Amino acid sequence: MATSLQDIIDSFDFLDDWEDRYKYLIDLGKELPGLSDDEKNEVNKVRGCVSQVWLVTEVDTSGAEPVLTYRGDSDALIVQGLVAVALALFSGKTAREILDTDVDGFFNTLGLKEHLTPQRSNGLKSMIGRIRADADAAQRSVQA
């Protein structure tokens, strides 16, 4: 079972040392089920990441608003942890909730921004951009 967003926030609050927080991120990534080799394809690959990152997006349009569920994987341990955090933040939410999420505020709460290398920061932005683009497309498809 995936770690909840509140558990992630609480753990970051509890862990004072950034080395411990990095270890926690790596542990979060290891908990992800991962993707099959077939799912690690060009369609699911996130552009703009130095590490390999893949996101699979599933859209449920059976309700009043589309709900997006994400699964992801990476070939780098810390990035895999960032994938796990992003999935906890966005997966299972409506397109509108995803688009309305204060991403910068959330990552500032965790204190992640100032502790990521520029490459990881850019990769995280690319991943969030892809998630938001999927949500925007899902939102527009039901409005059409």
Disulfide bonds with the S-S distance in Angstrom:
none
